[in-house]
Amino acid sequence: MKKIIVAGIGPGSREDITPAVMEAVREADVVVGYKYYFQFVEQYLKPGCECVDTGMKKERERAEQAFLLAEQDKTVVVISSGDAGIYGMAPLIYEMKQAHQSDVEIETLPGISAFQKAASLLGAPIGHDMCIISLSDLMTPWEVIERRIKAAAFGDFVTAVYNPKSHGRYWQIYRLQELFLKYRSADTPIGYVRQAGREEQEVKVTTLGAFDPEDVDMFTVILIGNSQSYIADGKFITPRGYYREEKENNVKPGQQIMIESFRTIEGELRNKDIPLGHKWALLHAIHTTADFDMEKILYTDEGAVEALYNKVKDGTLKTIVTDVTMVVSGIRKGALQRLGMEAVCYLSDPQTAAMASNEGITRTQAGIRLAVEEHPDALYAFGNAPTALMELCDLIRKGKAHPAGIIAAPVGFVHVRESKHMVKPFKDIPKIIVEGRKGGSNLAATLCNAILTFDDAEQLKPGRDL
């Protein structure tokens, strides 16, 4: 019978060979493979079974031998380590059958792959969507490999890395780490196993930032977690989501949508390794605008969100003053009530129109002048009028205002950039600024909400007050 069985014999121990592969080996007339792997199957061979070795890196010659032997009506088993279909002999055998237009029957038998064995030793790192990338550029151009690395990192896939390093290839694994750090937090778990399933086996768990590429070689399989992966009791775990569902079954539909939106946004951030306060504000800004340009233009003073939330929490910050009523409308009433705060706007105050008319200034400028008289130490949020922001800056310099913080997000084309530049010199005032021309009442409001709900940031659970 003209037949080739391509069989994966597992990562390197007899215990990891499947019963189907064992049975195929027992029935084989010839076993073709790299000689190192014969030791794992020799005890199952029937008397007279021939073992044919073509040497390391001689895969094409190995396949040719298999077809020549199969043409002699022999049952040939071609063995590969791990799974024969994953960087193994199976694709080559099928390609050669087509190229030779051979009538030899081909059958493939799966084996336990090295990444599966490594995963079982590390804990449960591949519990969600994953991909596998080989860093060997012998047959794949590096440009293609790098493009795949970027896609895996950006797509938040758990990623298994084969052939990470050899004597001639040392820099590729460094480049992979560099690329992943552009899209993933430095705290992302990494696990790697050397010689999985063999006597020399070594198992290690660390993080993306702490990972040392010098600690791996060509016998190592690396597993990189996704944004939800974590390390517990020395084990690397990627959750499927069961406990998340259980914890969130009391969440309202609107909040659930917001939670999923924030997770999606976090997964698509170009730089995840940023302070929690800045990230929380950034997630709110992107959620409100669907504009990932916010990554470039949202500025926060170091610790600004945290500092302002602490003032809210300890009761020293009670009032938010806005330039226009639309900002007040967007600040969550539930959060204000829960925290004992108020949001006010003086734009519609009768005194505002009179002052604007008498002094030849805009109504928003007049509104800020009135606000400062009653609330000099409030949080000031601007989402529309650059003249109002410029007015506050002037009052600060005159010593008439000392705000707890400033959210600077006016929008437009006249004096908008300048107004934002005017805010930055006030080093002692926590500031959140939407740089350039972009901004808006919706942005100013959502940045206020980010401050009011900062205690939900670590759990990435927005929308409590919806």
C-alpha positions as CSV (number, residue, x, y, z in Angstrom):
1,M,0.0,0.0,0.0
2,K,1.5,3.3,-1.1
3,K,1.1,5.4,2.0
4,I,2.9,8.1,4.0
5,I,1.8,8.8,7.5
6,V,3.2,12.1,8.8
7,A,3.1,11.9,12.6
8,G,3.9,14.3,15.4
9,I,5.6,12.6,18.3
10,G,5.2,15.4,20.8
11,P,7.8,17.7,22.3
12,G,10.2,15.1,23.6
13,S,9.0,12.5,26.1
14,R,7.4,9.1,25.5
15,E,4.5,10.1,27.7
16,D,3.5,12.8,25.3
17,I,3.2,10.5,22.3
18,T,-0.5,9.9,21.4
19,P,-1.9,6.4,21.1
20,A,-2.7,6.9,17.4
21,V,0.9,7.8,16.7
22,M,2.2,4.8,18.7
23,E,-0.1,2.5,16.7
24,A,1.1,4.0,13.4
25,V,4.7,3.5,14.4
26,R,4.0,-0.1,15.3
27,E,2.5,-0.8,11.8
28,A,5.3,1.1,9.9
29,D,7.6,-0.7,7.5
30,V,9.9,2.3,7.5
31,V,10.2,5.3,9.9
32,V,11.8,8.4,8.3
33,G,13.1,11.2,10.5
34,Y,15.9,13.1,12.2
35,K,17.9,10.4,14.1
36,Y,17.7,12.2,17.4
37,Y,13.9,11.4,17.5
38,F,14.2,7.7,16.9
39,Q,15.0,7.1,20.6
40,F,11.4,8.1,21.4
41,V,9.7,5.6,19.1
42,E,12.2,2.7,18.8
43,Q,10.6,0.6,21.5
44,Y,7.3,0.6,19.5
45,L,8.8,-0.6,16.2
46,K,8.0,-4.0,14.8
47,P,10.8,-6.4,13.9
48,G,12.5,-5.5,10.7
49,C,11.2,-1.9,10.6
50,E,13.8,0.3,8.9
51,C,14.8,3.7,10.3
52,V,16.0,6.2,7.7
53,D,17.8,9.4,8.8
54,T,18.7,12.2,6.4
55,G,20.5,14.4,9.0
56,M,19.6,17.7,10.5
57,K,18.2,20.5,8.1
58,K,17.6,17.9,5.4
59,E,13.9,18.0,5.4
60,R,13.5,18.0,1.6
61,E,15.8,15.0,1.3
62,R,13.8,13.3,4.0
63,A,10.5,13.9,2.1
64,E,12.1,12.5,-1.1
65,Q,13.1,9.4,0.7
66,A,9.7,8.9,2.1
67,F,8.1,9.1,-1.4
68,L,10.7,6.7,-2.8
69,L,10.0,4.1,-0.1
70,A,6.2,4.6,-0.3
71,E,6.4,3.9,-4.1
72,Q,7.7,0.5,-3.1
73,D,4.4,-0.3,-1.5
74,K,5.8,0.3,2.0
75,T,3.9,2.0,4.8
76,V,6.2,4.9,5.7
77,V,5.9,7.0,8.9
78,V,7.6,10.4,8.8
79,I,8.1,11.6,12.3
80,S,8.4,15.2,13.4
81,S,8.8,16.6,16.9
82,G,5.7,18.3,18.4
83,D,2.9,18.5,15.8
84,A,3.9,17.6,12.3
85,G,1.7,20.3,10.9
86,I,3.3,23.1,13.0
87,Y,6.7,24.0,11.5
88,G,7.0,20.3,10.8
89,M,7.1,17.9,7.8
90,A,3.4,17.8,6.9
91,P,3.2,20.8,4.6
92,L,6.4,19.7,2.7
93,I,5.0,16.2,2.2
94,Y,1.7,17.6,0.8
95,E,3.5,20.1,-1.4
96,M,5.8,17.4,-2.8
97,K,2.9,15.1,-3.5
98,Q,1.4,17.9,-5.7
99,A,4.7,18.7,-7.3
100,H,5.4,15.0,-8.2
101,Q,1.7,14.3,-9.0
102,S,2.1,11.3,-6.9
103,D,-0.7,8.8,-6.1
104,V,0.8,8.0,-2.7
105,E,-1.8,8.4,0.0
106,I,-1.0,10.9,2.7
107,E,-2.3,10.9,6.3
108,T,-1.4,13.2,9.1
109,L,-1.6,12.4,12.8
110,P,-1.5,15.3,15.3
111,G,0.9,15.5,18.1
112,I,1.3,17.6,21.2
113,S,3.1,20.8,20.1
114,A,5.9,22.3,22.1
115,F,3.8,25.4,22.8
116,Q,1.1,23.2,24.3
117,K,3.5,21.3,26.5
118,A,5.2,24.6,27.5
119,A,1.7,26.1,28.3
120,S,0.8,23.1,30.6
121,L,4.1,23.6,32.5
122,L,3.6,27.3,32.9
123,G,0.0,27.2,34.1
124,A,-2.8,28.3,31.8
125,P,-1.3,31.0,29.5
126,I,-3.2,30.1,26.3
127,G,-6.8,30.4,27.6
128,H,-7.8,32.9,25.0
129,D,-7.1,33.9,21.3
130,M,-3.5,33.2,20.4
131,C,-1.0,32.9,17.5
132,I,2.4,31.3,16.9
133,I,5.4,33.1,15.3
134,S,8.7,31.6,14.3
135,L,11.7,34.0,14.4
136,S,13.7,31.9,11.9
137,D,14.2,33.9,8.8
138,L,15.8,31.0,6.8
139,M,12.8,30.7,4.6
140,T,10.7,33.7,5.6
141,P,12.0,37.3,5.0
142,W,12.5,39.2,8.2
143,E,10.2,42.0,6.9
144,V,7.3,39.5,6.9
145,I,8.1,38.2,10.3
146,E,8.3,41.7,11.8
147,R,4.9,42.6,10.2
148,R,3.4,39.5,11.9
149,I,5.0,40.4,15.2
150,K,3.4,43.9,15.1
151,A,0.0,42.4,14.2
152,A,0.2,40.0,17.1
153,A,1.2,42.6,19.6
154,F,-1.3,45.2,18.3
155,G,-4.1,42.5,18.2
156,D,-3.5,41.6,21.8
157,F,-3.0,37.9,21.0
158,V,-1.3,35.5,23.4
159,T,1.8,34.8,21.3
160,A,3.9,31.7,21.2
161,V,7.4,32.2,19.9
162,Y,9.4,29.4,18.2
163,N,13.1,29.5,17.2
164,P,13.7,32.6,19.3
165,K,17.5,32.5,19.0
166,S,20.4,30.5,17.7
167,H,24.2,31.0,17.3
168,G,23.7,32.9,14.1
169,R,20.5,34.7,15.0
170,Y,20.8,36.7,18.2
171,W,19.1,40.1,17.6
172,Q,15.6,39.0,16.4
173,I,14.3,38.2,19.9
174,Y,15.5,41.7,21.1
175,R,13.6,43.2,18.2
176,L,10.5,41.2,19.2
177,Q,10.7,42.5,22.7
178,E,11.1,46.0,21.5
179,L,8.0,45.8,19.3
180,F,5.8,44.2,21.9
181,L,6.7,46.9,24.4
182,K,5.3,49.5,22.0
183,Y,1.8,47.8,22.4
184,R,1.9,46.0,25.7
185,S,2.6,46.9,29.3
186,A,6.0,46.0,30.7
187,D,4.1,44.0,33.3
188,T,2.7,41.6,30.7
189,P,3.5,38.0,31.8
190,I,6.0,36.0,29.8
191,G,6.8,32.3,30.3
192,Y,9.4,30.3,28.6
193,V,10.3,26.6,28.7
194,R,13.6,25.1,27.5
195,Q,13.7,21.5,26.4
196,A,10.0,20.9,27.2
197,G,9.3,17.4,28.2
198,R,13.0,16.3,28.4
199,E,15.4,15.8,31.2
200,E,17.0,19.2,30.7
201,Q,13.7,20.9,31.0
202,E,13.7,24.5,32.5
203,V,10.6,26.5,33.2
204,K,10.6,30.3,33.9
205,V,8.0,33.0,34.4
206,T,8.7,36.7,34.2
207,T,7.4,39.9,32.6
208,L,7.9,41.5,29.3
209,G,9.9,44.3,30.8
210,A,12.1,42.1,32.9
211,F,12.6,39.4,30.2
212,D,16.3,38.8,29.3
213,P,16.7,37.6,25.7
214,E,20.1,36.1,26.7
215,D,18.3,33.6,28.8
216,V,16.8,31.7,25.8
217,D,18.1,29.6,22.9
218,M,16.9,27.5,20.0
219,F,15.5,24.9,22.3
220,T,13.2,27.4,24.1
221,V,9.5,28.2,23.4
222,I,8.3,31.5,24.7
223,L,4.7,32.5,25.5
224,I,3.7,36.1,25.8
225,G,0.4,37.0,27.5
226,N,-2.3,39.4,26.4
227,S,-3.6,42.4,28.3
228,Q,-5.7,40.2,30.6
229,S,-3.0,37.7,31.5
230,Y,-1.6,37.7,35.0
231,I,0.8,35.8,37.3
232,A,-0.6,34.1,40.5
233,D,1.3,31.8,42.8
234,G,4.1,31.6,40.2
235,K,1.7,30.4,37.5
236,F,1.0,32.3,34.2
237,I,-2.8,32.6,33.6
238,T,-4.8,34.0,30.7
239,P,-8.5,34.1,31.8
240,R,-11.3,33.1,29.4
241,G,-13.7,35.4,31.2
242,Y,-15.9,33.1,33.3
243,Y,-15.2,34.9,36.6
244,R,-15.5,38.3,34.9
245,E,-19.0,37.4,33.8
246,E,-19.8,36.2,37.3
247,K,-18.6,39.4,38.9
248,E,-20.4,41.6,36.3
249,N,-23.7,39.9,36.3
250,N,-25.1,42.8,38.4
251,V,-23.8,45.4,36.0
252,K,-26.4,47.5,34.1
253,P,-26.5,47.1,30.3
254,G,-25.2,50.6,29.7
255,Q,-22.3,50.1,32.0
256,Q,-21.5,46.8,30.5
257,I,-21.2,48.4,27.1
258,M,-18.9,51.0,28.5
259,I,-16.7,48.4,30.2
260,E,-16.4,46.5,27.0
261,S,-15.6,49.7,25.1
262,F,-12.9,50.7,27.5
263,R,-11.3,47.2,27.2
264,T,-11.4,47.5,23.4
265,I,-9.7,50.9,23.6
266,E,-7.1,49.7,26.0
267,G,-6.3,46.8,23.7
268,E,-5.7,49.2,20.8
269,L,-3.6,51.7,22.6
270,R,-0.2,52.1,21.0
271,N,1.4,52.6,24.4
272,K,-0.1,50.8,27.3
273,D,2.8,51.4,29.7
274,I,1.6,54.8,31.0
275,P,0.6,56.0,34.5
276,L,-2.9,54.9,35.6
277,G,-4.2,58.4,36.0
278,H,-3.2,59.4,32.5
279,K,-4.5,56.2,31.1
280,W,-7.9,56.6,32.8
281,A,-8.3,60.1,31.4
282,L,-7.1,58.9,28.0
283,L,-9.6,56.1,27.9
284,H,-12.4,58.5,28.7
285,A,-11.2,60.9,26.0
286,I,-11.0,58.2,23.3
287,H,-14.3,56.7,24.4
288,T,-16.0,60.1,24.0
289,T,-14.5,61.0,20.6
290,A,-13.5,57.6,19.0
291,D,-10.3,59.5,18.2
292,F,-7.0,57.7,18.9
293,D,-5.2,60.9,18.1
294,M,-5.9,61.6,21.8
295,E,-2.8,59.4,22.6
296,K,-0.7,62.2,21.0
297,I,-2.5,65.3,22.2
298,L,-3.9,64.6,25.7
299,Y,-1.5,66.0,28.2
300,T,-1.8,65.5,32.0
301,D,0.6,66.8,34.6
302,E,2.2,64.0,36.5
303,G,-0.3,62.7,39.1
304,A,-2.9,65.3,38.1
305,V,-5.9,62.9,38.0
306,E,-4.8,61.2,41.2
307,A,-4.3,64.5,43.0
308,L,-7.6,66.0,42.0
309,Y,-9.5,62.8,42.9
310,N,-7.8,62.9,46.4
311,K,-9.1,66.5,46.8
312,V,-12.6,65.3,45.9
313,K,-12.3,62.3,48.3
314,D,-11.1,64.3,51.3
315,G,-13.7,67.0,50.7
316,T,-11.4,69.9,49.9
317,L,-12.7,70.1,46.3
318,K,-16.5,70.6,46.2
319,T,-17.2,72.6,43.0
320,I,-16.6,72.3,39.3
321,V,-16.9,75.5,37.3
322,T,-17.4,75.2,33.6
323,D,-17.2,77.8,30.7
324,V,-20.5,76.6,29.1
325,T,-23.6,74.8,30.2
326,M,-22.9,71.9,27.8
327,V,-20.0,70.8,30.0
328,V,-22.2,70.8,33.1
329,S,-24.7,68.7,31.2
330,G,-22.1,66.0,30.5
331,I,-20.8,65.6,34.0
332,R,-22.5,62.7,35.6
333,K,-25.1,63.8,38.1
334,G,-24.9,60.5,39.9
335,A,-21.2,61.0,40.6
336,L,-21.7,64.6,41.8
337,Q,-24.4,63.5,44.2
338,R,-22.5,60.5,45.4
339,L,-19.5,62.7,46.2
340,G,-21.4,65.7,47.5
341,M,-20.2,68.0,44.7
342,E,-21.8,70.6,42.4
343,A,-21.1,71.7,38.9
344,V,-21.9,75.3,38.0
345,C,-21.8,77.6,35.0
346,Y,-22.3,81.3,35.1
347,L,-22.9,81.8,31.4
348,S,-26.7,82.3,32.0
349,D,-26.4,84.4,35.1
350,P,-28.0,87.9,34.5
351,Q,-24.8,89.6,35.9
352,T,-22.8,87.9,33.1
353,A,-24.5,89.5,30.2
354,A,-24.4,92.9,32.0
355,M,-20.7,92.6,32.7
356,A,-19.9,91.5,29.2
357,S,-21.8,94.4,27.7
358,N,-20.3,97.0,30.1
359,E,-16.7,95.9,29.8
360,G,-16.6,94.7,26.1
361,I,-15.6,91.1,26.9
362,T,-17.2,87.8,25.9
363,R,-19.9,86.3,28.1
364,T,-17.7,83.4,28.9
365,Q,-15.0,85.7,30.2
366,A,-17.5,87.5,32.3
367,G,-18.8,84.2,33.6
368,I,-15.4,83.2,34.8
369,R,-14.9,86.5,36.5
370,L,-18.1,86.0,38.4
371,A,-17.2,82.4,39.2
372,V,-13.8,83.3,40.6
373,E,-15.4,85.6,43.1
374,E,-17.5,82.8,44.6
375,H,-15.3,79.7,43.8
376,P,-11.6,80.8,43.5
377,D,-10.4,77.3,44.5
378,A,-12.8,75.2,42.3
379,L,-11.9,72.8,39.5
380,Y,-12.2,74.8,36.3
381,A,-13.2,72.9,33.1
382,F,-13.2,74.5,29.7
383,G,-14.7,72.8,26.6
384,N,-15.6,75.7,24.4
385,A,-14.2,79.2,24.9
386,P,-10.5,80.0,24.8
387,T,-11.2,83.5,26.0
388,A,-12.7,82.1,29.2
389,L,-9.5,80.0,29.8
390,M,-7.3,83.1,29.0
391,E,-9.4,85.1,31.5
392,L,-8.8,82.5,34.2
393,C,-5.0,82.6,33.5
394,D,-5.1,86.4,33.9
395,L,-6.9,86.1,37.2
396,I,-4.4,83.5,38.5
397,R,-1.5,85.8,37.7
398,K,-3.3,88.6,39.5
399,G,-3.7,86.4,42.6
400,K,-7.5,86.5,42.4
401,A,-7.9,82.7,41.6
402,H,-6.1,79.7,42.8
403,P,-8.0,76.8,41.3
404,A,-7.7,73.2,42.5
405,G,-7.1,72.1,38.9
406,I,-7.7,73.1,35.3
407,I,-9.2,71.0,32.4
408,A,-8.2,72.9,29.3
409,A,-10.1,71.6,26.3
410,P,-11.5,74.6,24.3
411,V,-12.0,73.9,20.6
412,G,-11.6,76.1,17.5
413,F,-9.2,78.1,15.4
414,V,-8.8,81.5,17.1
415,H,-6.6,81.8,20.3
416,V,-7.2,78.1,21.1
417,R,-3.6,76.9,21.0
418,E,-2.5,80.1,22.7
419,S,-4.9,79.7,25.6
420,K,-3.6,76.2,26.3
421,H,0.0,77.4,26.2
422,M,-0.9,80.0,28.7
423,V,-2.0,77.4,31.3
424,K,1.2,75.3,31.3
425,P,3.4,77.7,33.3
426,F,1.2,77.3,36.4
427,K,3.3,74.4,37.7
428,D,1.6,74.1,41.1
429,I,-1.9,73.6,39.6
430,P,-2.8,70.1,38.3
431,K,-3.7,70.3,34.7
432,I,-5.3,68.2,32.0
433,I,-4.9,69.7,28.5
434,V,-6.1,68.7,25.1
435,E,-3.3,70.1,22.9
436,G,-3.8,71.9,19.7
437,R,-7.2,72.9,18.1
438,K,-9.1,69.9,19.3
439,G,-11.4,69.9,22.3
440,G,-15.1,70.4,23.1
441,S,-17.6,70.3,25.8
442,N,-18.0,66.6,25.6
443,L,-14.2,66.2,26.2
444,A,-14.2,68.6,29.1
445,A,-17.1,66.8,30.7
446,T,-15.7,63.3,30.3
447,L,-12.3,64.4,31.8
448,C,-14.2,65.6,34.8
449,N,-15.9,62.2,35.0
450,A,-12.5,60.5,34.8
451,I,-11.5,62.4,37.9
452,L,-14.7,61.7,39.8
453,T,-14.5,58.0,39.1
454,F,-10.7,57.4,39.4
455,D,-11.3,54.8,42.1
456,D,-12.7,52.6,39.3
457,A,-9.6,52.9,37.2
458,E,-7.6,50.0,38.5
459,Q,-10.4,47.5,37.8
460,L,-11.1,49.2,34.5
461,K,-14.7,49.4,35.4
462,P,-16.2,52.7,34.2
463,G,-19.9,53.7,34.1
464,R,-20.9,53.2,37.8
465,D,-23.0,56.4,37.8
466,L,-24.7,55.9,34.4
